């Protein structure tokens, strides 16, 4: 369940070989969830940037992450609620997850 920080994966772009097992897995971790101040992302792998969206689809933040192992984002200015995360790779592929702002 991505409400507790376990990512939901959405694969875009080319799928090679015989299936999804051949794809490189990028397991970004983030904590805490729920969050009130700073949210930290680590194990960024080949993530180039992170986009944060409100539950209504409005982009509220973008965070450049290429060549970083760990990065934090201050979300204290965001309203309480559920936010969607889009972890974008340079090849235009991405994975998604969500967090709760308390």
N, C-alpha and C positions, 0 to 999 in steps of 0.2 A: 504494500500500500504506500503510495507516494506521499500520503499525508504525514507519514512518520519518517520521511527521508529516503525511502527506497525508490530509486528512479524507475520511471516508466520509459521504455525505449520506443522511439519512432525512427525507423530507418528510411532514409531517402537516398536517391541516386541509384547507382548501379549495384546490383546484387550479383556477385560472381559465384562461380562454382555451382555446387548442388544445393546451396541453401544458406541460411543465416549463420550457421556454425562457422562459416569461412570468413565472416566479417570480423574486423578488429573491434574488440569491445573496449569502450572508453567508459570506465566506471568512476565518474566524478562523485565525490562525497561532499556533503555539506552539513553544517550543524551550527547552532542548535535549531531544532524545528519542533515546536513553534519558537519564534524569535521575536525579541522586542527591540534590540539594538543592532549589533553587528552579526551578520551571517558570514561564515567562513567556508570557502570552497577549497578542497584539496584533491590530489590525484587527478589533476586537470588533463594530463596526457596531451593529446593533440587538439584540445579545445582552444579555439582562436578567440572567442568572445562569448559572453553570457548575456542574454537578453531577459529582462524581467517584465512580465505583463500582468496587468490587473485582471481580475476574473472577467472583466468586460472586454478584454482584448486590447486595451490601451497600453502601449509600451511606456513603462515608467522608468526604466534604467537600462543602460548597456555598460558592460564591463569588459575591457580588453584583457585577455588572459594569455595570449600566445607567448610561449617560452617561460611561463611562470608555473611553479609547482603548487603555490598556494596564494590565495587572494581573499580579501574580506570586503564586504560591502555594508555600508551603514544604511539600514532600512528604518531607522527610528522616525524619519519624517513621513513614512508611508502610513496610510490609514489601516486600521485593523481589518483583517480579512484574509482570503486565500489569494496567493499569487502564483503565476506559472513561470517556470524557468525554461529557457531554451538554450541548450549547450551546443554552440555552433562550431563546426569543424571547417578548416580551409577548403575542403572539397564540397562545401555546401550541404553536407550531411549534418544531422543534428539528433540529439536526444532531448527528451523533455522530462520535467518533474514539477513538483509544486511545493510550496512552503506556506505556513500559516504565520501571519504577522499578528502578534497579540498586543 
